[in-house]
Amino acid sequence: MVVRACPAASNRLAGPLLLSHYISITWAGVDAHCRGTFTSLIQQLGVYSVRQSRCIADMDTRERAPTWKQFLKLLVYAGIVLYAAAAITLITIIREHSWHEQLLRFLARAWANFLFHVGSTGPGFVSPILVSVLSIGGTLLCIGYLFGRAAMKEHFWETGAIAALVFITVMLTVYFPQFAWEVIKTAHDDHQSLARRTSELSTYVKSKDQYERDLEWAKGEVRHWQEAYQRAAKGETIPDRIMSHEEEGTLYDALDRLAKDSRNKDYVAIKIGSIGCERESQQLAYQVWQVFQKAHWRVPLNPKFTDKEVTALNASTLKGVTIFTDDPGNHGVFLQISLRDAHLDSQVYPPPSPTLKGTIIWVGQK
């Protein structure tokens, strides 16, 4: 009777079971032949126990951490994945034609900064590389000349591969970190320039209204003095009444403060007109009307008056600006002070006709 040891892990308990079975046999009544058989079984059981121990040791070894070869293989797989990702990214960039111009300009700036950093130029940087390559080729040719073509062919690939590997490794070790630094520095400088330009544009947008007011004021001053010169050239002793941009701003500020108060909605309604067909009076009346409109006053353009009302207004108007109002103590005084701050002299009178109501600014002759 022969018992075979099973190397499988599921049979680890077979040994103890057999041992228990054999121990249960008593020595009583066993003859010499049975004793010999029992001794043979005990020997086979010992061999089985040794084999089973080795099997368990091998399984424990396989269940341990992966070997260094498996780790290196994992690193190779990771490198292949990274290479594929880089290749896909490069292909995507190449296919994006709208990026080419900006990308080339960026790389050109980074390359120029790199050359400046290493203290060289394009030809000066390439020349040592050509010298090294030609030196390697010249060495191989010397070997072939001195030791024959067979010797050169024998060591051609070994010498060339070692020289190329050393050359590329040294070049990348020395120059790649510097070039990468310049690429990052160029990107940072471009970002700073863009941020500074964006800040300037943002400041310009915030100050745009002030710039426009200053421009309008400058244009008004030029127009004012040009017209004054033209009038003086014609021999006029009294210049036309034209408010400058600064005077318009002063009048606007006073009117706007009053119009912003909702309690004055009935107070900011007036009428503006001028005497007869006087050109200069009409121009001044229109300029004053524009300022009131801009300040959100309810001022109709060319208000309708009857002939009697117009006659009464013209007859009661003095030179300059006359303010007819049924509230001379408040409304009339406010308008008079506002016009005076804009360098327009005015007088306040009650309406010349009982049919005229409210407040009327009437521009007379200069």
C-alpha positions in Angstrom: 0.0 0.0 0.0 1.5 3.3 -1.2 0.3 6.8 -0.2 1.1 9.6 -2.7 1.6 13.1 -1.4 -0.5 15.8 -3.2 1.3 19.1 -3.8 -2.0 21.1 -3.8 -2.7 23.5 -1.0 -6.1 22.0 -0.5 -4.6 18.7 0.7 -2.6 20.2 3.6 -4.8 18.4 6.1 -4.3 14.9 4.5 -1.1 14.4 6.6 -2.6 14.9 10.0 -5.6 12.7 9.0 -3.4 9.8 7.9 -1.3 10.2 11.1 -4.4 10.0 13.2 -5.6 6.9 11.3 -2.3 5.1 11.7 -1.9 5.9 15.4 -5.3 4.5 16.1 -4.0 1.0 15.1 -2.8 -0.8 18.2 0.2 -3.0 18.4 -1.9 -5.8 20.0 -2.5 -8.7 17.7 -0.2 -7.4 14.9 2.2 -10.0 13.5 5.6 -9.4 12.1 4.3 -8.9 8.6 1.9 -6.2 9.7 4.6 -4.5 11.7 6.8 -4.3 8.5 3.9 -2.8 6.6 3.3 -0.2 9.3 7.0 0.8 9.3 6.8 1.3 5.5 3.7 3.5 5.9 5.5 5.6 8.6 8.4 6.3 6.2 6.1 7.3 3.4 4.3 9.6 5.8 7.6 11.3 6.6 8.4 11.8 2.9 4.9 13.3 2.4 5.4 15.7 5.3 8.7 17.0 3.8 7.2 17.5 0.4 4.2 19.3 1.8 6.4 21.7 3.8 8.3 22.6 0.6 5.0 23.2 -1.2 3.8 25.5 1.5 7.2 27.4 1.5 6.9 27.9 -2.3 3.4 29.2 -2.0 4.4 31.7 0.7 7.3 32.9 -1.6 4.9 33.4 -4.5 2.4 35.3 -2.3 5.1 37.9 -1.3 5.7 41.4 -2.8 6.5 41.5 -6.6 10.1 41.2 -7.7 12.3 44.0 -9.0 11.9 42.7 -12.5 8.1 43.1 -12.3 8.6 46.6 -10.9 10.9 47.5 -13.8 8.3 46.1 -16.3 5.7 48.3 -14.6 7.9 51.3 -15.1 8.3 50.4 -18.8 4.5 50.3 -19.2 4.2 53.6 -17.4 6.8 55.1 -19.7 4.9 53.8 -22.8 1.7 55.3 -21.5 3.4 58.7 -20.9 5.0 58.6 -24.4 1.6 57.9 -26.0 0.0 60.8 -24.1 2.8 63.1 -25.2 2.6 62.0 -28.8 -1.2 62.5 -28.8 -0.8 66.0 -27.3 1.8 66.9 -29.8 -0.3 65.7 -32.7 -3.3 67.7 -31.4 -1.2 70.9 -31.2 0.1 70.4 -34.7 -3.4 69.9 -36.0 -4.6 73.1 -34.3 -3.5 75.6 -37.0 -4.7 78.7 -35.2 -2.0 78.1 -32.5 0.9 77.8 -34.9 1.8 81.5 -35.2 1.5 82.3 -31.5 3.4 79.0 -30.6 6.2 79.7 -33.0 6.6 83.3 -31.7 6.6 82.1 -28.1 9.3 79.4 -28.9 11.3 82.0 -30.8 11.3 84.3 -27.8 12.2 81.5 -25.5 15.1 80.4 -27.8 16.4 84.0 -28.0 16.3 84.3 -24.2 18.1 80.9 -23.9 20.9 82.0 -26.2 21.2 85.3 -24.3 21.3 83.3 -21.0 24.1 81.0 -22.2 26.0 83.9 -23.7 25.9 82.7 -27.3 24.2 83.1 -30.6 22.5 80.6 -33.0 25.7 79.8 -35.0 27.8 79.9 -31.8 25.5 77.3 -30.1 25.4 75.0 -33.1 29.2 75.1 -33.9 30.3 73.0 -30.8 27.7 70.4 -31.7 29.0 70.1 -35.2 32.6 69.9 -33.9 31.6 67.0 -31.6 29.8 65.1 -34.4 32.6 65.6 -36.8 35.1 64.5 -34.2 33.3 61.2 -33.7 33.2 60.6 -37.4 36.9 61.5 -37.8 37.8 59.1 -35.0 36.1 56.2 -36.8 37.9 57.1 -40.0 41.2 57.1 -38.2 40.5 53.7 -36.8 39.7 52.4 -40.3 42.9 54.0 -41.7 45.2 52.7 -38.9 43.7 49.3 -38.2 41.9 48.6 -41.4 38.3 48.6 -42.5 37.5 45.3 -40.7 38.5 46.8 -37.3 36.5 49.9 -38.0 33.4 47.8 -38.9 34.0 45.7 -35.9 33.9 48.6 -33.4 31.7 50.9 -35.6 28.4 50.4 -33.9 29.8 50.1 -30.4 31.9 53.2 -30.6 29.2 55.2 -32.5 26.4 54.2 -30.1 28.5 54.9 -27.0 29.7 58.3 -28.3 26.1 59.3 -29.4 24.7 58.2 -26.0 27.3 60.1 -24.1 27.0 63.2 -26.3 23.1 63.3 -26.1 23.1 62.7 -22.4 25.6 65.5 -21.7 23.8 67.9 -24.0 20.5 67.3 -22.3 21.9 67.4 -18.9 23.6 70.7 -19.4 21.2 72.6 -21.7 17.7 71.2 -21.2 17.3 72.5 -17.7 18.4 76.0 -18.9 16.1 75.9 -21.9 13.2 74.7 -19.7 13.9 77.6 -17.3 13.8 80.1 -20.1 10.5 78.7 -21.4 8.9 79.1 -18.0 10.5 82.6 -17.6 9.2 83.7 -21.0 5.7 82.4 -20.2 5.8 84.4 -16.9 7.1 87.5 -18.6 4.3 87.3 -21.3 1.7 86.8 -18.5 3.0 89.9 -16.6 3.0 92.0 -19.8 -0.6 90.9 -20.5 -1.7 91.5 -16.9 -0.1 95.0 -17.0 -1.8 95.8 -20.3 -5.1 94.6 -19.0 -4.7 96.8 -16.0 -4.0 99.8 -18.2 -7.0 99.1 -20.3 -9.2 98.7 -17.2 -7.9 102.0 -15.8 -8.6 103.6 -19.2 -12.2 102.3 -19.2 -12.7 103.6 -15.7 -11.3 107.0 -16.6 -13.0 107.1 -20.1 -15.7 109.5 -19.0 -13.1 111.9 -17.5 -11.1 111.7 -20.7 -14.1 112.5 -22.8 -15.0 115.4 -20.6 -11.5 116.8 -20.8 -11.6 116.4 -24.6 -14.9 118.1 -24.9 -13.6 120.9 -22.7 -10.6 121.3 -24.9 -12.7 121.4 -28.0 -15.0 123.9 -26.5 -12.1 126.1 -25.5 -10.6 125.9 -29.0 -14.0 126.8 -30.6 -14.6 129.6 -28.1 -11.3 131.3 -28.8 -11.5 130.7 -32.5 -14.9 132.4 -32.7 -13.7 135.2 -30.5 -10.8 135.7 -32.9 -13.1 135.8 -35.9 -15.4 138.3 -34.2 -12.4 140.5 -33.3 -11.2 140.3 -36.9 -14.6 141.6 -38.1 -14.3 144.6 -35.8 -17.0 143.5 -33.3 -16.5 145.1 -29.9 -19.0 142.8 -28.0 -18.2 139.1 -28.5 -20.9 136.5 -28.9 -22.1 134.8 -25.8 -20.8 131.2 -26.0 -20.4 129.1 -22.9 -17.2 127.1 -22.7 -17.2 123.5 -21.7 -16.2 124.4 -18.2 -19.1 126.8 -17.9 -21.5 124.2 -19.2 -20.2 121.8 -16.6 -20.7 124.3 -13.8 -24.3 124.9 -14.9 -25.0 121.2 -15.3 -23.7 120.3 -11.8 -26.0 122.9 -10.2 -29.1 121.7 -12.2 -28.3 118.0 -11.8 -28.2 118.3 -8.0 -31.6 119.8 -7.9 -33.1 117.3 -10.4 -31.9 114.2 -8.4 -34.3 115.1 -5.6 -37.6 113.5 -6.4 -39.4 116.2 -4.4 -38.4 118.7 -7.1 -40.2 117.0 -10.0 -42.5 119.9 -10.4 -39.7 122.4 -9.8 -37.6 121.3 -12.7 -40.0 122.3 -15.5 -39.3 125.6 -17.3 -39.4 127.1 -20.8 -36.5 128.6 -22.8 -36.8 131.0 -25.7 -35.0 133.9 -27.4 -35.9 137.3 -28.8 -36.9 137.6 -32.5 -34.7 136.1 -35.1 -31.4 137.2 -33.5 -28.8 134.5 -34.5 -26.6 135.0 -31.5 -29.5 134.9 -29.1 -30.9 131.7 -30.7 -27.5 130.0 -30.4 -27.1 130.9 -26.7 -30.7 129.8 -26.0 -30.1 126.4 -27.7 -26.8 125.9 -25.8 -28.6 126.6 -22.5 -31.4 124.3 -23.5 -28.9 121.5 -24.1 -27.5 121.8 -20.6 -30.9 121.7 -19.0 -31.9 118.6 -21.1 -28.7 116.9 -20.1 -29.5 117.6 -16.4 -32.9 115.9 -16.9 -35.0 119.0 -16.6 -38.3 119.1 -18.5 -37.6 121.8 -21.0 -39.6 121.8 -24.3 -37.7 122.9 -27.5 -39.3 125.9 -29.2 -42.2 126.3 -26.8 -45.5 127.6 -28.3 -46.5 131.2 -27.3 -49.2 133.4 -28.7 -48.2 136.5 -30.6 -49.3 138.7 -27.6 -47.2 136.6 -25.2 -44.2 136.9 -27.5 -44.6 140.6 -27.9 -44.9 141.0 -24.1 -41.8 138.9 -23.5 -39.7 140.9 -26.1 -40.9 144.2 -24.7 -40.0 143.2 -21.2 -36.7 141.6 -22.0 -33.5 143.6 -21.2 -30.1 142.9 -22.7 -28.7 139.6 -21.6 -30.9 136.9 -20.1 -34.2 137.6 -18.3 -35.9 135.1 -16.0 -39.7 135.5 -15.8 -41.2 133.5 -13.0 -44.1 133.5 -10.6 -41.7 132.3 -7.9 -38.9 134.9 -7.9 -37.9 134.3 -4.3 -36.9 130.7 -4.8 -37.0 129.4 -8.4 -35.9 132.7 -9.9 -33.0 133.3 -7.5 -31.7 129.7 -7.9 -31.6 130.0 -11.7 -30.0 133.4 -11.5 -27.2 132.2 -9.3 -26.7 129.1 -11.5 -26.5 131.2 -14.7 -24.2 133.7 -12.9 -21.8 130.9 -12.0 -21.7 130.0 -15.7 -20.8 133.6 -16.5 -24.3 134.5 -17.8 -25.7 137.7 -16.3 -29.5 137.6 -15.8 -32.4 139.5 -14.1 -35.5 138.1 -12.4 -38.9 139.6 -13.1 -42.5 138.4 -12.8 -44.3 137.2 -16.0 -45.2 140.2 -18.3 -48.6 138.6 -19.2 -51.2 137.0 -16.9 -51.5 134.1 -19.4 -47.8 133.2 -18.8 -47.4 130.7 -16.0 -44.4 129.0 -14.4 -40.8 130.0 -15.2 -39.5 131.2 -18.6 -35.8 131.9 -19.5 -35.8 134.5 -22.3 -32.5 135.3 -24.0 -32.3 138.9 -25.3 -29.7 140.6 -27.4 -26.0 140.7 -26.3 
